[in-house]
């Protein structure tokens, strides 16, 4: 698999993770959706490139999996579960 095809796979994985987090778990991500989606995309591209360098040319599946896992980890850093609980369970004085 050429690096161009891998970059497309990294982009698709990153966009899917970013969009999935922004749409499906919107109460956990108070940042604008574009921030969440771009974090997924950029982190997948960056970590996919690092994985490609580490594994080499013969391991496309492993590089895409590493890009997806790294993207999910980076997107998860944007989650704010404390704000979710505050919205659903307001504190009373």
PDB file of N, CA, C and O in Angstrom:
ATOM      1  N   UNK A   1       0.861  -1.174   0.000  1.00  0.00           N
ATOM      2  CA  UNK A   1       0.000   0.000   0.000  1.00  0.00           C
ATOM      3  C   UNK A   1       0.907   1.236   0.000  1.00  0.00           C
ATOM      4  O   UNK A   1       1.834   1.332   0.804  1.00  0.00           O
ATOM      5  N   UNK A   2       0.640   2.152  -0.880  1.00  0.00           N
ATOM      6  CA  UNK A   2       1.489   3.332  -0.955  1.00  0.00           C
ATOM      7  C   UNK A   2       1.150   4.311   0.164  1.00  0.00           C
ATOM      8  O   UNK A   2       0.094   4.233   0.793  1.00  0.00           O
ATOM      9  N   UNK A   3       2.058   5.212   0.384  1.00  0.00           N
ATOM     10  CA  UNK A   3       1.869   6.192   1.459  1.00  0.00           C
ATOM     11  C   UNK A   3       0.658   7.084   1.183  1.00  0.00           C
ATOM     12  O   UNK A   3      -0.004   7.531   2.120  1.00  0.00           O
ATOM     13  N   UNK A   4       0.364   7.345  -0.080  1.00  0.00           N
ATOM     14  CA  UNK A   4      -0.796   8.169  -0.418  1.00  0.00           C
ATOM     15  C   UNK A   4      -2.096   7.494   0.018  1.00  0.00           C
ATOM     16  O   UNK A   4      -2.987   8.143   0.565  1.00  0.00           O
ATOM     17  N   UNK A   5      -2.193   6.212  -0.223  1.00  0.00           N
ATOM     18  CA  UNK A   5      -3.386   5.468   0.179  1.00  0.00           C
ATOM     19  C   UNK A   5      -3.465   5.416   1.707  1.00  0.00           C
ATOM     20  O   UNK A   5      -4.550   5.528   2.279  1.00  0.00           O
ATOM     21  N   UNK A   6      -2.328   5.247   2.360  1.00  0.00           N
ATOM     22  CA  UNK A   6      -2.316   5.253   3.818  1.00  0.00           C
ATOM     23  C   UNK A   6      -2.759   6.605   4.366  1.00  0.00           C
ATOM     24  O   UNK A   6      -3.504   6.658   5.344  1.00  0.00           O
ATOM     25  N   UNK A   7      -2.316   7.688   3.755  1.00  0.00           N
ATOM     26  CA  UNK A   7      -2.740   9.016   4.204  1.00  0.00           C
ATOM     27  C   UNK A   7      -4.246   9.198   4.064  1.00  0.00           C
ATOM     28  O   UNK A   7      -4.882   9.813   4.920  1.00  0.00           O
ATOM     29  N   UNK A   8      -4.811   8.670   3.000  1.00  0.00           N
ATOM     30  CA  UNK A   8      -6.258   8.741   2.837  1.00  0.00           C
ATOM     31  C   UNK A   8      -6.947   7.923   3.921  1.00  0.00           C
ATOM     32  O   UNK A   8      -7.956   8.354   4.478  1.00  0.00           O
ATOM     33  N   UNK A   9      -6.405   6.739   4.224  1.00  0.00           N
ATOM     34  CA  UNK A   9      -6.975   5.902   5.282  1.00  0.00           C
ATOM     35  C   UNK A   9      -6.856   6.585   6.640  1.00  0.00           C
ATOM     36  O   UNK A   9      -7.781   6.521   7.450  1.00  0.00           O
ATOM     37  N   UNK A  10      -5.718   7.241   6.896  1.00  0.00           N
ATOM     38  CA  UNK A  10      -5.543   7.976   8.153  1.00  0.00           C
ATOM     39  C   UNK A  10      -6.578   9.093   8.253  1.00  0.00           C
ATOM     40  O   UNK A  10      -7.182   9.302   9.305  1.00  0.00           O
ATOM     41  N   UNK A  11      -6.773   9.801   7.155  1.00  0.00           N
ATOM     42  CA  UNK A  11      -7.735  10.915   7.144  1.00  0.00           C
ATOM     43  C   UNK A  11      -9.152  10.433   7.398  1.00  0.00           C
ATOM     44  O   UNK A  11      -9.892  11.047   8.167  1.00  0.00           O
ATOM     45  N   UNK A  12      -9.529   9.342   6.757  1.00  0.00           N
ATOM     46  CA  UNK A  12     -10.877   8.804   6.956  1.00  0.00           C
ATOM     47  C   UNK A  12     -11.067   8.363   8.395  1.00  0.00           C
ATOM     48  O   UNK A  12     -12.103   8.640   8.999  1.00  0.00           O
ATOM     49  N   UNK A  13     -10.068   7.674   8.953  1.00  0.00           N
ATOM     50  CA  UNK A  13     -10.167   7.212  10.343  1.00  0.00           C
ATOM     51  C   UNK A  13     -10.264   8.401  11.293  1.00  0.00           C
ATOM     52  O   UNK A  13     -11.092   8.396  12.204  1.00  0.00           O
ATOM     53  N   UNK A  14      -9.432   9.415  11.094  1.00  0.00           N
ATOM     54  CA  UNK A  14      -9.451  10.587  11.962  1.00  0.00           C
ATOM     55  C   UNK A  14     -10.749  11.367  11.877  1.00  0.00           C
ATOM     56  O   UNK A  14     -11.287  11.808  12.892  1.00  0.00           O
ATOM     57  N   UNK A  15     -11.252  11.535  10.657  1.00  0.00           N
ATOM     58  CA  UNK A  15     -12.532  12.238  10.489  1.00  0.00           C
ATOM     59  C   UNK A  15     -13.680  11.447  11.112  1.00  0.00           C
ATOM     60  O   UNK A  15     -14.573  12.028  11.728  1.00  0.00           O
ATOM     61  N   UNK A  16     -13.658  10.129  10.953  1.00  0.00           N
ATOM     62  CA  UNK A  16     -14.716   9.297  11.529  1.00  0.00           C
ATOM     63  C   UNK A  16     -14.697   9.373  13.056  1.00  0.00           C
ATOM     64  O   UNK A  16     -15.749   9.465  13.689  1.00  0.00           O
ATOM     65  N   UNK A  17     -13.522   9.335  13.634  1.00  0.00           N
ATOM     66  CA  UNK A  17     -13.417   9.406  15.095  1.00  0.00           C
ATOM     67  C   UNK A  17     -13.826  10.786  15.594  1.00  0.00           C
ATOM     68  O   UNK A  17     -14.573  10.900  16.566  1.00  0.00           O
ATOM     69  N   UNK A  18     -13.343  11.834  14.935  1.00  0.00           N
ATOM     70  CA  UNK A  18     -13.699  13.187  15.348  1.00  0.00           C
ATOM     71  C   UNK A  18     -15.185  13.478  15.194  1.00  0.00           C
ATOM     72  O   UNK A  18     -15.811  14.033  16.097  1.00  0.00           O
ATOM     73  N   UNK A  19     -15.746  13.106  14.054  1.00  0.00           N
ATOM     74  CA  UNK A  19     -17.182  13.324  13.833  1.00  0.00           C
ATOM     75  C   UNK A  19     -18.026  12.463  14.767  1.00  0.00           C
ATOM     76  O   UNK A  19     -19.046  12.913  15.291  1.00  0.00           O
ATOM     77  N   UNK A  20     -17.597  11.238  14.967  1.00  0.00           N
ATOM     78  CA  UNK A  20     -18.337  10.360  15.870  1.00  0.00           C
ATOM     79  C   UNK A  20     -18.378  10.905  17.284  1.00  0.00           C
ATOM     80  O   UNK A  20     -19.420  10.878  17.940  1.00  0.00           O
ATOM     81  N   UNK A  21     -17.240  11.399  17.750  1.00  0.00           N
ATOM     82  CA  UNK A  21     -17.205  11.970  19.094  1.00  0.00           C
ATOM     83  C   UNK A  21     -18.040  13.242  19.172  1.00  0.00           C
ATOM     84  O   UNK A  21     -18.758  13.454  20.149  1.00  0.00           O
ATOM     85  N   UNK A  22     -17.951  14.081  18.157  1.00  0.00           N
ATOM     86  CA  UNK A  22     -18.669  15.357  18.184  1.00  0.00           C
ATOM     87  C   UNK A  22     -20.177  15.178  18.076  1.00  0.00           C
ATOM     88  O   UNK A  22     -20.935  15.935  18.682  1.00  0.00           O
ATOM     89  N   UNK A  23     -20.616  14.192  17.317  1.00  0.00           N
ATOM     90  CA  UNK A  23     -22.045  14.004  17.099  1.00  0.00           C
ATOM     91  C   UNK A  23     -22.667  13.067  18.137  1.00  0.00           C
ATOM     92  O   UNK A  23     -23.692  13.387  18.739  1.00  0.00           O
ATOM     93  N   UNK A  24     -22.042  11.915  18.336  1.00  0.00           N
ATOM     94  CA  UNK A  24     -22.630  10.912  19.221  1.00  0.00           C
ATOM     95  C   UNK A  24     -22.455  11.231  20.703  1.00  0.00           C
ATOM     96  O   UNK A  24     -23.297  10.866  21.523  1.00  0.00           O
ATOM     97  N   UNK A  25     -21.371  11.904  21.042  1.00  0.00           N
ATOM     98  CA  UNK A  25     -21.085  12.220  22.443  1.00  0.00           C
ATOM     99  C   UNK A  25     -20.991  13.725  22.658  1.00  0.00           C
ATOM    100  O   UNK A  25     -20.109  14.199  23.374  1.00  0.00           O
ATOM    101  N   UNK A  26     -21.892  14.470  22.042  1.00  0.00           N
ATOM    102  CA  UNK A  26     -21.796  15.926  22.064  1.00  0.00           C
ATOM    103  C   UNK A  26     -21.878  16.511  23.468  1.00  0.00           C
ATOM    104  O   UNK A  26     -21.342  17.593  23.706  1.00  0.00           O
ATOM    105  N   UNK A  27     -22.530  15.831  24.403  1.00  0.00           N
ATOM    106  CA  UNK A  27     -22.614  16.361  25.763  1.00  0.00           C
ATOM    107  C   UNK A  27     -21.283  16.248  26.497  1.00  0.00           C
ATOM    108  O   UNK A  27     -21.075  16.939  27.494  1.00  0.00           O
ATOM    109  N   UNK A  28     -20.383  15.397  26.030  1.00  0.00           N
ATOM    110  CA  UNK A  28     -19.062  15.276  26.654  1.00  0.00           C
ATOM    111  C   UNK A  28     -18.040  16.256  26.075  1.00  0.00           C
ATOM    112  O   UNK A  28     -17.002  16.505  26.688  1.00  0.00           O
ATOM    113  N   UNK A  29     -18.330  16.808  24.902  1.00  0.00           N
ATOM    114  CA  UNK A  29     -17.373  17.667  24.210  1.00  0.00           C
ATOM    115  C   UNK A  29     -17.937  19.076  24.083  1.00  0.00           C
ATOM    116  O   UNK A  29     -18.640  19.377  23.119  1.00  0.00           O
ATOM    117  N   UNK A  30     -17.630  19.956  25.063  1.00  0.00           N
ATOM    118  CA  UNK A  30     -18.167  21.317  25.026  1.00  0.00           C
ATOM    119  C   UNK A  30     -17.494  22.210  23.983  1.00  0.00           C
ATOM    120  O   UNK A  30     -18.035  23.257  23.627  1.00  0.00           O
ATOM    121  N   UNK A  31     -16.325  21.809  23.492  1.00  0.00           N
ATOM    122  CA  UNK A  31     -15.639  22.604  22.475  1.00  0.00           C
ATOM    123  C   UNK A  31     -16.455  22.577  21.181  1.00  0.00           C
ATOM    124  O   UNK A  31     -17.241  21.654  20.969  1.00  0.00           O
ATOM    125  N   UNK A  32     -16.279  23.570  20.323  1.00  0.00           N
ATOM    126  CA  UNK A  32     -16.988  23.545  19.041  1.00  0.00           C
ATOM    127  C   UNK A  32     -16.678  22.257  18.268  1.00  0.00           C
ATOM    128  O   UNK A  32     -15.585  21.702  18.383  1.00  0.00           O
ATOM    129  N   UNK A  33     -17.638  21.799  17.495  1.00  0.00           N
ATOM    130  CA  UNK A  33     -17.469  20.539  16.764  1.00  0.00           C
ATOM    131  C   UNK A  33     -16.254  20.549  15.862  1.00  0.00           C
ATOM    132  O   UNK A  33     -15.582  19.529  15.715  1.00  0.00           O
ATOM    133  N   UNK A  34     -15.964  21.685  15.258  1.00  0.00           N
ATOM    134  CA  UNK A  34     -14.834  21.757  14.338  1.00  0.00           C
ATOM    135  C   UNK A  34     -13.524  21.465  15.070  1.00  0.00           C
ATOM    136  O   UNK A  34     -12.611  20.886  14.481  1.00  0.00           O
ATOM    137  N   UNK A  35     -13.417  21.850  16.321  1.00  0.00           N
ATOM    138  CA  UNK A  35     -12.201  21.575  17.099  1.00  0.00           C
ATOM    139  C   UNK A  35     -12.056  20.071  17.315  1.00  0.00           C
ATOM    140  O   UNK A  35     -10.963  19.525  17.168  1.00  0.00           O
ATOM    141  N   UNK A  36     -13.136  19.414  17.657  1.00  0.00           N
ATOM    142  CA  UNK A  36     -13.098  17.973  17.891  1.00  0.00           C
ATOM    143  C   UNK A  36     -12.770  17.221  16.606  1.00  0.00           C
ATOM    144  O   UNK A  36     -11.954  16.299  16.619  1.00  0.00           O
ATOM    145  N   UNK A  37     -13.396  17.607  15.502  1.00  0.00           N
ATOM    146  CA  UNK A  37     -13.163  16.936  14.231  1.00  0.00           C
ATOM    147  C   UNK A  37     -11.732  17.165  13.748  1.00  0.00           C
ATOM    148  O   UNK A  37     -11.074  16.226  13.301  1.00  0.00           O
ATOM    149  N   UNK A  38     -11.251  18.386  13.833  1.00  0.00           N
ATOM    150  CA  UNK A  38      -9.884  18.665  13.393  1.00  0.00           C
ATOM    151  C   UNK A  38      -8.844  18.010  14.288  1.00  0.00           C
ATOM    152  O   UNK A  38      -7.776  17.623  13.812  1.00  0.00           O
ATOM    153  N   UNK A  39      -9.138  17.880  15.572  1.00  0.00           N
ATOM    154  CA  UNK A  39      -8.229  17.159  16.456  1.00  0.00           C
ATOM    155  C   UNK A  39      -8.128  15.699  16.027  1.00  0.00           C
ATOM    156  O   UNK A  39      -7.035  15.133  15.994  1.00  0.00           O
ATOM    157  N   UNK A  40      -9.265  15.090  15.698  1.00  0.00           N
ATOM    158  CA  UNK A  40      -9.247  13.711  15.212  1.00  0.00           C
ATOM    159  C   UNK A  40      -8.463  13.570  13.921  1.00  0.00           C
ATOM    160  O   UNK A  40      -7.666  12.644  13.773  1.00  0.00           O
ATOM    161  N   UNK A  41      -8.685  14.481  12.991  1.00  0.00           N
ATOM    162  CA  UNK A  41      -8.009  14.422  11.700  1.00  0.00           C
ATOM    163  C   UNK A  41      -6.504  14.632  11.834  1.00  0.00           C
ATOM    164  O   UNK A  41      -5.715  13.824  11.344  1.00  0.00           O
ATOM    165  N   UNK A  42      -6.113  15.706  12.492  1.00  0.00           N
ATOM    166  CA  UNK A  42      -4.688  16.034  12.594  1.00  0.00           C
ATOM    167  C   UNK A  42      -3.915  14.996  13.394  1.00  0.00           C
ATOM    168  O   UNK A  42      -2.792  14.642  13.035  1.00  0.00           O
ATOM    169  N   UNK A  43      -4.510  14.512  14.472  1.00  0.00           N
ATOM    170  CA  UNK A  43      -3.796  13.517  15.274  1.00  0.00           C
ATOM    171  C   UNK A  43      -3.677  12.198  14.522  1.00  0.00           C
ATOM    172  O   UNK A  43      -2.668  11.508  14.663  1.00  0.00           O
ATOM    173  N   UNK A  44      -4.680  11.829  13.726  1.00  0.00           N
ATOM    174  CA  UNK A  44      -4.575  10.600  12.936  1.00  0.00           C
ATOM    175  C   UNK A  44      -3.476  10.726  11.882  1.00  0.00           C
ATOM    176  O   UNK A  44      -2.714   9.785  11.658  1.00  0.00           O
ATOM    177  N   UNK A  45      -3.397  11.882  11.241  1.00  0.00           N
ATOM    178  CA  UNK A  45      -2.344  12.076  10.243  1.00  0.00           C
ATOM    179  C   UNK A  45      -0.954  12.064  10.882  1.00  0.00           C
ATOM    180  O   UNK A  45      -0.032  11.437  10.361  1.00  0.00           O
ATOM    181  N   UNK A  46      -0.812  12.750  11.996  1.00  0.00           N
ATOM    182  CA  UNK A  46       0.485  12.811  12.663  1.00  0.00           C
ATOM    183  C   UNK A  46       0.904  11.441  13.196  1.00  0.00           C
ATOM    184  O   UNK A  46       2.016  10.981  12.934  1.00  0.00           O
ATOM    185  N   UNK A  47       0.023  10.800  13.936  1.00  0.00           N
ATOM    186  CA  UNK A  47       0.371   9.517  14.533  1.00  0.00           C
ATOM    187  C   UNK A  47       0.466   8.409  13.486  1.00  0.00           C
ATOM    188  O   UNK A  47       1.223   7.455  13.665  1.00  0.00           O
ATOM    189  N   UNK A  48      -0.287   8.526  12.407  1.00  0.00           N
ATOM    190  CA  UNK A  48      -0.138   7.577  11.312  1.00  0.00           C
ATOM    191  C   UNK A  48       1.212   7.705  10.632  1.00  0.00           C
ATOM    192  O   UNK A  48       1.822   6.701  10.263  1.00  0.00           O
ATOM    193  N   UNK A  49       1.679   8.927  10.466  1.00  0.00           N
ATOM    194  CA  UNK A  49       3.016   9.127   9.907  1.00  0.00           C
ATOM    195  C   UNK A  49       4.108   8.583  10.811  1.00  0.00           C
ATOM    196  O   UNK A  49       5.081   7.994  10.339  1.00  0.00           O
ATOM    197  N   UNK A  50       3.944   8.782  12.101  1.00  0.00           N
ATOM    198  CA  UNK A  50       4.920   8.242  13.055  1.00  0.00           C
ATOM    199  C   UNK A  50       4.892   6.716  13.024  1.00  0.00           C
ATOM    200  O   UNK A  50       5.944   6.077  13.032  1.00  0.00           O
ATOM    201  N   UNK A  51       3.689   6.128  12.989  1.00  0.00           N
ATOM    202  CA  UNK A  51       3.580   4.670  12.938  1.00  0.00           C
ATOM    203  C   UNK A  51       4.156   4.118  11.636  1.00  0.00           C
ATOM    204  O   UNK A  51       4.794   3.065  11.635  1.00  0.00           O
ATOM    205  N   UNK A  52       3.934   4.822  10.533  1.00  0.00           N
ATOM    206  CA  UNK A  52       4.499   4.387   9.249  1.00  0.00           C
ATOM    207  C   UNK A  52       6.023   4.389   9.309  1.00  0.00           C
ATOM    208  O   UNK A  52       6.671   3.476   8.797  1.00  0.00           O
ATOM    209  N   UNK A  53       6.579   5.395   9.921  1.00  0.00           N
ATOM    210  CA  UNK A  53       8.031   5.454  10.060  1.00  0.00           C
ATOM    211  C   UNK A  53       8.541   4.331  10.962  1.00  0.00           C
ATOM    212  O   UNK A  53       9.585   3.737  10.695  1.00  0.00           O
ATOM    213  N   UNK A  54       7.804   4.049  12.019  1.00  0.00           N
ATOM    214  CA  UNK A  54       8.240   3.012  12.956  1.00  0.00           C
ATOM    215  C   UNK A  54       8.105   1.607  12.373  1.00  0.00           C
ATOM    216  O   UNK A  54       9.010   0.786  12.521  1.00  0.00           O
ATOM    217  N   UNK A  55       6.970   1.323  11.704  1.00  0.00           N
ATOM    218  CA  UNK A  55       6.731  -0.022  11.182  1.00  0.00           C
ATOM    219  C   UNK A  55       7.357  -0.264   9.816  1.00  0.00           C
ATOM    220  O   UNK A  55       7.767  -1.384   9.510  1.00  0.00           O
ATOM    221  N   UNK A  56       7.434   0.763   9.005  1.00  0.00           N
ATOM    222  CA  UNK A  56       7.955   0.604   7.652  1.00  0.00           C
ATOM    223  C   UNK A  56       6.830   0.444   6.640  1.00  0.00           C
ATOM    224  O   UNK A  56       5.653   0.592   6.968  1.00  0.00           O
ATOM    225  N   UNK A  57       7.216   0.139   5.403  1.00  0.00           N
ATOM    226  CA  UNK A  57       6.250   0.097   4.300  1.00  0.00           C
ATOM    227  C   UNK A  57       5.364  -1.141   4.294  1.00  0.00           C
ATOM    228  O   UNK A  57       4.280  -1.101   3.713  1.00  0.00           O
ATOM    229  N   UNK A  58       5.775  -2.219   4.906  1.00  0.00           N
ATOM    230  CA  UNK A  58       5.061  -3.478   4.761  1.00  0.00           C
ATOM    231  C   UNK A  58       3.938  -3.730   5.737  1.00  0.00           C
ATOM    232  O   UNK A  58       3.420  -4.846   5.780  1.00  0.00           O
ATOM    233  N   UNK A  59       3.535  -2.750   6.522  1.00  0.00           N
ATOM    234  CA  UNK A  59       2.537  -2.966   7.565  1.00  0.00           C
ATOM    235  C   UNK A  59       1.426  -1.908   7.525  1.00  0.00           C
ATOM    236  O   UNK A  59       1.297  -1.119   8.460  1.00  0.00           O
ATOM    237  N   UNK A  60       0.629  -1.885   6.461  1.00  0.00           N
ATOM    238  CA  UNK A  60      -0.400  -0.835   6.359  1.00  0.00           C
ATOM    239  C   UNK A  60      -1.509  -0.965   7.391  1.00  0.00           C
ATOM    240  O   UNK A  60      -2.010   0.045   7.885  1.00  0.00           O
ATOM    241  N   UNK A  61      -1.900  -2.182   7.724  1.00  0.00           N
ATOM    242  CA  UNK A  61      -2.997  -2.366   8.675  1.00  0.00           C
ATOM    243  C   UNK A  61      -2.588  -1.869  10.060  1.00  0.00           C
ATOM    244  O   UNK A  61      -3.359  -1.193  10.740  1.00  0.00           O
ATOM    245  N   UNK A  62      -1.379  -2.208  10.465  1.00  0.00           N
ATOM    246  CA  UNK A  62      -0.907  -1.777  11.780  1.00  0.00           C
ATOM    247  C   UNK A  62      -0.784  -0.258  11.864  1.00  0.00           C
ATOM    248  O   UNK A  62      -1.074   0.329  12.906  1.00  0.00           O
ATOM    249  N   UNK A  63      -0.358   0.377  10.782  1.00  0.00           N
ATOM    250  CA  UNK A  63      -0.219   1.835  10.832  1.00  0.00           C
ATOM    251  C   UNK A  63      -1.578   2.521  10.920  1.00  0.00           C
ATOM    252  O   UNK A  63      -1.726   3.516  11.629  1.00  0.00           O
ATOM    253  N   UNK A  64      -2.573   1.993  10.203  1.00  0.00           N
ATOM    254  CA  UNK A  64      -3.911   2.588  10.262  1.00  0.00           C
ATOM    255  C   UNK A  64      -4.529   2.358  11.642  1.00  0.00           C
ATOM    256  O   UNK A  64      -5.193   3.245  12.179  1.00  0.00           O
ATOM    257  N   UNK A  65      -4.315   1.181  12.214  1.00  0.00           N
ATOM    258  CA  UNK A  65      -4.831   0.906  13.561  1.00  0.00           C
ATOM    259  C   UNK A  65      -4.176   1.835  14.576  1.00  0.00           C
ATOM    260  O   UNK A  65      -4.856   2.378  15.447  1.00  0.00           O
ATOM    261  N   UNK A  66      -2.874   2.018  14.474  1.00  0.00           N
ATOM    262  CA  UNK A  66      -2.179   2.941  15.387  1.00  0.00           C
ATOM    263  C   UNK A  66      -2.673   4.372  15.216  1.00  0.00           C
ATOM    264  O   UNK A  66      -2.833   5.094  16.199  1.00  0.00           O
ATOM    265  N   UNK A  67      -2.914   4.785  13.981  1.00  0.00           N
ATOM    266  CA  UNK A  67      -3.443   6.131  13.728  1.00  0.00           C
ATOM    267  C   UNK A  67      -4.819   6.293  14.352  1.00  0.00           C
ATOM    268  O   UNK A  67      -5.109   7.327  14.953  1.00  0.00           O
ATOM    269  N   UNK A  68      -5.670   5.281  14.218  1.00  0.00           N
ATOM    270  CA  UNK A  68      -7.023   5.362  14.781  1.00  0.00           C
ATOM    271  C   UNK A  68      -6.994   5.368  16.308  1.00  0.00           C
ATOM    272  O   UNK A  68      -7.705   6.148  16.941  1.00  0.00           O
ATOM    273  N   UNK A  69      -6.180   4.509  16.895  1.00  0.00           N
ATOM    274  CA  UNK A  69      -6.090   4.470  18.358  1.00  0.00           C
ATOM    275  C   UNK A  69      -5.507   5.770  18.917  1.00  0.00           C
ATOM    276  O   UNK A  69      -5.983   6.294  19.924  1.00  0.00           O
ATOM    277  N   UNK A  70      -4.473   6.280  18.248  1.00  0.00           N
ATOM    278  CA  UNK A  70      -3.888   7.538  18.689  1.00  0.00           C
ATOM    279  C   UNK A  70      -4.852   8.705  18.530  1.00  0.00           C
ATOM    280  O   UNK A  70      -4.903   9.594  19.380  1.00  0.00           O
ATOM    281  N   UNK A  71      -5.609   8.705  17.454  1.00  0.00           N
ATOM    282  CA  UNK A  71      -6.597   9.751  17.240  1.00  0.00           C
ATOM    283  C   UNK A  71      -7.679   9.702  18.315  1.00  0.00           C
ATOM    284  O   UNK A  71      -8.083  10.738  18.843  1.00  0.00           O
ATOM    285  N   UNK A  72      -8.141   8.506  18.634  1.00  0.00           N
ATOM    286  CA  UNK A  72      -9.152   8.367  19.687  1.00  0.00           C
ATOM    287  C   UNK A  72      -8.606   8.841  21.031  1.00  0.00           C
ATOM    288  O   UNK A  72      -9.322   9.468  21.812  1.00  0.00           O
ATOM    289  N   UNK A  73      -7.349   8.542  21.293  1.00  0.00           N
ATOM    290  CA  UNK A  73      -6.746   8.992  22.556  1.00  0.00           C
ATOM    291  C   UNK A  73      -6.643  10.514  22.607  1.00  0.00           C
ATOM    292  O   UNK A  73      -6.915  11.121  23.643  1.00  0.00           O
ATOM    293  N   UNK A  74      -6.254  11.127  21.502  1.00  0.00           N
ATOM    294  CA  UNK A  74      -6.127  12.581  21.485  1.00  0.00           C
ATOM    295  C   UNK A  74      -7.494  13.268  21.576  1.00  0.00           C
ATOM    296  O   UNK A  74      -7.633  14.281  22.261  1.00  0.00           O
ATOM    297  N   UNK A  75      -8.482  12.732  20.904  1.00  0.00           N
ATOM    298  CA  UNK A  75      -9.826  13.312  20.973  1.00  0.00           C
ATOM    299  C   UNK A  75     -10.387  13.165  22.386  1.00  0.00           C
ATOM    300  O   UNK A  75     -11.100  14.046  22.865  1.00  0.00           O
ATOM    301  N   UNK A  76     -10.073  12.067  23.046  1.00  0.00           N
ATOM    302  CA  UNK A  76     -10.595  11.857  24.398  1.00  0.00           C
ATOM    303  C   UNK A  76     -10.069  12.895  25.383  1.00  0.00           C
ATOM    304  O   UNK A  76     -10.682  13.127  26.425  1.00  0.00           O
ATOM    305  N   UNK A  77      -8.946  13.516  25.062  1.00  0.00           N
ATOM    306  CA  UNK A  77      -8.419  14.563  25.938  1.00  0.00           C
ATOM    307  C   UNK A  77      -9.311  15.804  25.951  1.00  0.00           C
ATOM    308  O   UNK A  77      -9.236  16.612  26.876  1.00  0.00           O
ATOM    309  N   UNK A  78     -10.145  15.955  24.937  1.00  0.00           N
ATOM    310  CA  UNK A  78     -11.054  17.108  24.867  1.00  0.00           C
ATOM    311  C   UNK A  78     -12.334  16.897  25.674  1.00  0.00           C
ATOM    312  O   UNK A  78     -13.069  17.853  25.919  1.00  0.00           O
ATOM    313  N   UNK A  79     -12.608  15.672  26.085  1.00  0.00           N
ATOM    314  CA  UNK A  79     -13.860  15.361  26.791  1.00  0.00           C
ATOM    315  C   UNK A  79     -13.880  16.011  28.163  1.00  0.00           C
ATOM    316  O   UNK A  79     -12.863  16.075  28.854  1.00  0.00           O
ATOM    317  N   UNK A  80     -15.052  16.491  28.544  1.00  0.00           N
ATOM    318  CA  UNK A  80     -15.251  17.122  29.849  1.00  0.00           C
ATOM    319  C   UNK A  80     -16.447  16.478  30.541  1.00  0.00           C
ATOM    320  O   UNK A  80     -17.545  17.033  30.516  1.00  0.00           O
ATOM    321  N   UNK A  81     -16.249  15.312  31.157  1.00  0.00           N
ATOM    322  CA  UNK A  81     -17.382  14.649  31.815  1.00  0.00           C
ATOM    323  C   UNK A  81     -17.906  15.416  33.025  1.00  0.00           C
ATOM    324  O   UNK A  81     -19.066  15.252  33.403  1.00  0.00           O
ATOM    325  N   UNK A  82     -17.057  16.261  33.645  1.00  0.00           N
ATOM    326  CA  UNK A  82     -17.521  17.046  34.786  1.00  0.00           C
ATOM    327  C   UNK A  82     -18.577  18.063  34.362  1.00  0.00           C
ATOM    328  O   UNK A  82     -19.498  18.336  35.131  1.00  0.00           O
ATOM    329  N   UNK A  83     -18.471  18.621  33.181  1.00  0.00           N
ATOM    330  CA  UNK A  83     -19.483  19.555  32.692  1.00  0.00           C
ATOM    331  C   UNK A  83     -20.757  18.823  32.299  1.00  0.00           C
ATOM    332  O   UNK A  83     -21.847  19.390  32.376  1.00  0.00           O
ATOM    333  N   UNK A  84     -20.630  17.575  31.879  1.00  0.00           N
ATOM    334  CA  UNK A  84     -21.817  16.782  31.554  1.00  0.00           C
ATOM    335  C   UNK A  84     -22.652  16.566  32.804  1.00  0.00           C
ATOM    336  O   UNK A  84     -23.871  16.731  32.776  1.00  0.00           O
ATOM    337  N   UNK A  85     -22.007  16.201  33.891  1.00  0.00           N
ATOM    338  CA  UNK A  85     -22.763  15.946  35.113  1.00  0.00           C
ATOM    339  C   UNK A  85     -23.368  17.237  35.661  1.00  0.00           C
ATOM    340  O   UNK A  85     -24.431  17.203  36.282  1.00  0.00           O
ATOM    341  N   UNK A  86     -22.715  18.357  35.442  1.00  0.00           N
ATOM    342  CA  UNK A  86     -23.244  19.632  35.920  1.00  0.00           C
ATOM    343  C   UNK A  86     -24.496  20.028  35.138  1.00  0.00           C
ATOM    344  O   UNK A  86     -25.405  20.637  35.701  1.00  0.00           O
ATOM    345  N   UNK A  87     -24.554  19.693  33.857  1.00  0.00           N
ATOM    346  CA  UNK A  87     -25.722  20.025  33.054  1.00  0.00           C
ATOM    347  C   UNK A  87     -26.913  19.149  33.421  1.00  0.00           C
ATOM    348  O   UNK A  87     -28.047  19.625  33.475  1.00  0.00           O
ATOM    349  N   UNK A  88     -26.655  17.880  33.670  1.00  0.00           N
ATOM    350  CA  UNK A  88     -27.752  16.953  33.941  1.00  0.00           C
ATOM    351  C   UNK A  88     -28.165  16.921  35.412  1.00  0.00           C
ATOM    352  O   UNK A  88     -29.294  16.550  35.734  1.00  0.00           O
ATOM    353  N   UNK A  89     -27.270  17.303  36.286  1.00  0.00           N
ATOM    354  CA  UNK A  89     -27.555  17.305  37.728  1.00  0.00           C
ATOM    355  C   UNK A  89     -27.113  18.633  38.325  1.00  0.00           C
ATOM    356  O   UNK A  89     -26.028  18.715  38.900  1.00  0.00           O
ATOM    357  N   UNK A  90     -27.927  19.668  38.203  1.00  0.00           N
ATOM    358  CA  UNK A  90     -27.512  20.971  38.752  1.00  0.00           C
ATOM    359  C   UNK A  90     -27.379  20.922  40.261  1.00  0.00           C
ATOM    360  O   UNK A  90     -28.158  20.267  40.954  1.00  0.00           O
ATOM    361  N   UNK A  91     -26.376  21.628  40.754  1.00  0.00           N
ATOM    362  CA  UNK A  91     -26.160  21.680  42.205  1.00  0.00           C
ATOM    363  C   UNK A  91     -27.143  22.655  42.841  1.00  0.00           C
ATOM    364  O   UNK A  91     -27.449  23.711  42.287  1.00  0.00           O
ATOM    365  N   UNK A  92     -27.617  22.280  43.990  1.00  0.00           N
ATOM    366  CA  UNK A  92     -28.531  23.134  44.735  1.00  0.00           C
ATOM    367  C   UNK A  92     -27.805  23.732  45.925  1.00  0.00           C
ATOM    368  O   UNK A  92     -26.975  23.077  46.555  1.00  0.00           O
ATOM    369  N   UNK A  93     -28.123  24.978  46.226  1.00  0.00           N
ATOM    370  CA  UNK A  93     -27.442  25.652  47.321  1.00  0.00           C
ATOM    371  C   UNK A  93     -27.973  25.245  48.664  1.00  0.00           C
ATOM    372  O   UNK A  93     -27.496  25.731  49.689  1.00  0.00           O
TER     373      UNK A  93
END
